[in-house]
Amino acid sequence: MRTADFHFDLPPELIAQAPAAQRDGSRLLTLDRTNGKIQHRFFPDLLEFLRPGDILVLNDSRVIPARLRGLNATTGGKFEILLLEEVTVNDWWAMLRPAKRAKIGTVIQLLAENGTLTELTATVSGMNADGHRRLHFAGTENLFAELENLGELPLPPYIQRPAQKAEDRERYQTVFARPSGSVAAPTAGLHFTPELLEKLRSRGVQVCFVTLHVGAGTFLPVKAENVADHQMHAERIEVGAATVQAVNQAKNNGHRVIAVGTTVLRTLESVARLNQGKLNVHRGKTDIFIFPPARFPIVDGLLTNFHLPASTLLMLVSAFAAPGETTRGRDLVLATYAEAIRERYRFFSYGDALLIL
């Protein structure tokens, strides 16, 4: 399939620039993938679509304040740093702007959140094929511990407004976030409140967690003309024993596994592919790229947001909408997106939700 086959026209005004007034106040579009039936609902109506015995799996990764700002220690030129991955303590891969000025040996003095200079420095020590810089940080025992007071949450590039720090620090984070490591939120989970999760549990739905630390590559466009030629970025994942037991038992008993977000689906299916369709305890990385046609031995339902045109996430959703088929899922999803556009749904990270069963 061609990347262009997944393009659609999205009115810019439908790109959500801020979260809904209430965390669970978004709309919910539901798609029955067997017959293409669509329903227009609201997010708390999710309760009506889940059954006792279902397993709801969420990504509990916490977004780190990964955007730093600094000045060239020699020239005073401004730099913006987006942390990507910690190699060891005080040693990180990062994206820098302007990249062309970040030559090896450049020393950057970091700024505090209020714009004042700090004693912390970052020295460019390497560069990879993607143009990312390796940075060594000095002036602190562990940069990770400084991020809450030093960094900003890295809102996606399509949110074109100054960060409203008080709101975004709460709302661009799930209520169940625990291990820190993502540079973008697992956005399907942003809709859940503690009260809604408790209602689901009280109805016999088991809530479980996996971890996928979302990397900045999630926003990278697919540049390959043919979908199969695209290379996914690698991201760290972890699946614990409690989730393994719950999911495998549910599958054995004929119950459904509902993935909250493409990150959860990629995690579950990545591990299953290593274990003949079953889950096992796993910690490592995945660069799985799911596009039509694909099979899904674990996941029976997907709750997700509305994604960018011609993106790897849209390709994944298209594959899930019609497992094992090449074009039907794409056609079904693009028709569903067209309906969402007609009905003025809000798109992307702070937008509305789509449930595929």
C-alpha positions, 0 to 999 in steps of 0.5 A: 500500500502507498502512504498516500492511500491514508491521506485525508483532508482535515480542517485546521479548526478541528485540531484541538488546542486545549483539553475538554473542560472536564477530563471525561467530557469528550465525545465518543464515536463508536465503530462496529468493525463487523458491519461499519455501524457508527454511533455518536456518544459521549465518553462516559457512555463507554460503560455501556460498551464494556462487559463483565470479564473484559480486560481494559489495558492502559499505558501508565507511562508518565510524560517527563518535562522534556523540553529544556531551553538554554544559551550557547555558553560562548555566543549566547545563542538560544537553543531549545532541547527536547530530551529523547532517551536517557543513556546513563545518568546525565547522558541523553539523546536529544533533538536540538533547535537550531540543530546546525549550530549544535556542533560537537563540543558546543556547551549550552548553559541551561535556563530555569523555567523563569528564564534565569541562567542556572549552573547546569550545562549540556555539552554536545558529545555526539550525533547520530544518523537522524541528526539527534545529539548526544548530550552530557549534563553537568552541574547536577548529580542526576538531570532527571531529578531536576526536570520538574523544576527545569523543563516544560511538558513537550506539547505536540507541534500541532498545539500552536499556543503558549503552554498554559503550564498549570493546566497542561501539567495536569491535563497532558498526563493521565490520572494513573501515570506512574513510571516516568519516561514518555516525551508525549502522552498516551493520549487515549488515556487522558479521558479517564477519571478515577471515578470512571475507572472505579465504575468500570471495575464495579461492573466487572471490568478488570483494569490492567496496565502496561508501559510504553514510553512514547518517543518523539518519533510518534510525530514523525511523518512517514516519508516512504512512498510505500508503507512497507518501506517505513522504519519505526522508531524503537520505544521502551516497553514493559509488561508485568506479571499481573497483566500477563495473567489477567490477559491470558486468562481472559483470552482462555475464557473467551473474554475481550481485551480492550487496548486503550491507545495504539501504544497499548496495542503495539505493546501487547501485540509485540510481546505476543508475537514473541510468544506464539500469540500469548503474553509473557512478562517482558521488558525491552524495546519494540519497533513494531509497525502495524499496517494492513493486512495484520492479525491481532491475537490479543486485542479485541477492541481499541479505544483511541483518539483521531490521528494525523493523516498518513500517519503510522497510527492511522495505518495501525487503526486501519489494520485493526478495523479489518484484521487480515484484509488489505484495503477494507479497514482503511476504507472503513476508517477513512469513512469514519473519519469523514463522518467525524469531520462532518460532525465536528469532532475534535482531533489529535491529542486533546481531541475526542475518542474513537472506540472500535469493537 
